Amino acid sequence: MNAPHSALAENNAHGGIAARLIGTTKDLISVLERENSLLESRRPQEVKPLQAEKTRLAAQYRDDMKTVKRNKALLGPDGSLVRLELEAATERFQEALKNHGRILLRKKSISEGMIHAIGAEVERQKRPVQNYTPGAMTHKPAPSSPTSIALNEVI
């Protein structure tokens, strides 16, 4: 049998879970990249439709990883094409997760900064103007009560 030895042919001999895991990983990377693109282009409201797909893929990934953890032989021998391809996909996935986390943290920091700035401005506008007393001293008004702001932290 002189057929080329491919990762797919090798994986078929080991139950196909590696191919499914590689596909799921690539699909998760794709969803994360689409979310990142939408967040970077300031369209977070368009991320919501991707959540169901991302949740489904994450559950599939988790289940397949549990299966593989219980029986590493499903991936074939160490150094096999399937394992190398899965390792490469996992590295790309980890990098996509890091990038996604950085974008979310940056967006959260920007949102929090805006909330703090709005709160400070509201407080400044609520503060009464200082008046002078007959002896040319500044009259210190009583401190105002704290300002409440409602915040929806959903991105």
RAJO-V934082 format. One record per helix or strand. SS is the DSSP state (@ for helix, = for strand). FROM is the first residue (numbers start at 1). LEN is the number of residues. If there is no record, write none. Layout:
SS:FROM:LEN
SS:FROM:LEN
This chain:
@:7:6
@:17:24
@:44:3
@:48:23
@:72:4
@:81:46
=:131:2
=:138:2
